[in-house]
Amino acid sequence: MISLAINIKDEIGFHARTASLFAKKASKFESEIFIEFKGKKVNAKSTLSIMTLGVKSNDEIVLITNGNDEKEAHNALISYIENNFND
């Protein structure tokens, strides 16, 4: 299992578009992937679950990956966040 705190730099945070993009990217991996924010942990492969967190710009989330491709998933998703949800 890999866990890392990271700030969301997108000017709106995890809104419908970014949550959808992130969930789609996360779904490409076999590993379980979760986002934790303010004590709530959700499945990062679910757009709706991500949106329920209410993550705004500059909020810190914890990205958790666990499984066979956890390192690849973790690196790809951290990079995706750092690049404001652009490949």
N, C-alpha and C positions, 0 to 999 in steps of 0.2 A: 504494500500500500504506500502511495505517495501522497503527501498533503502539503500544500503551500498556500500562504496568504498572498493575495495580489489585489491591487487597486484597479477598479474599473475606470478607465479614462475617457470613455465615450461621453460626449457632452450631455446625453440624456440618461445614460446608464443602461440597465437591462430593460428595454421597452420591447414592444411587439416584434420589431424587425430584428434587433440584435439577439433577443431571446430565441427567435426562430432560427437565425443563422447559427447560433451557438449549439442549439439542440441538434440541428441537422449535422453539424460537424462532429459532435460528440457521438452521435448514433453510428458513425462509421467505424467505431472501435468496439471490440468485443468486451473490453473491461467495463466494470461498473464505474460510473462517473457521477459524482455528487458535487453540489455547491452548498456550502454552509454560510449562512449570514444571520447575524443576531440570534444565534441559538437554534435556528431552523435549518434543517438539512433536507435538500430535495434532489430528485433524480435530474441530472443535467441533460438527459436525453428527452426531456419533456418541456416544450415551450411554455405551456400553461404553468407548470410547476415553477419554472424559473421566474416567470412574471409575478407570481404570488409573493416573491421575496421582497419586492419593492426596492431593488438596488438602484441607487442614484449615482450620478457622476461622482467620482472620487471616493466612493464607498469601498471598503475592503471586504473581499469575500475569501473563503477558503475553498480551493479546488482540491478534490479528493479523487484519486483514481486507484482502482484495485482490480487486478486481473492479469491475464497473459500478456497483453500489450500495454500495460499501464504506463511504462516509461515513454513509449511512442505517443500514446494518447496525451499524457501530461505535457510533454514538450510541445506537441502540436497545438493544444488548447491554450497553453500559456502564451505561446507566440501569437496565436489568433487574438487573444485579449490585448496583448501589447501593441498589436497592429490595428487596434480599433475595429476588429471584426472584418478585416480585409486579408485575403490570402496573399 
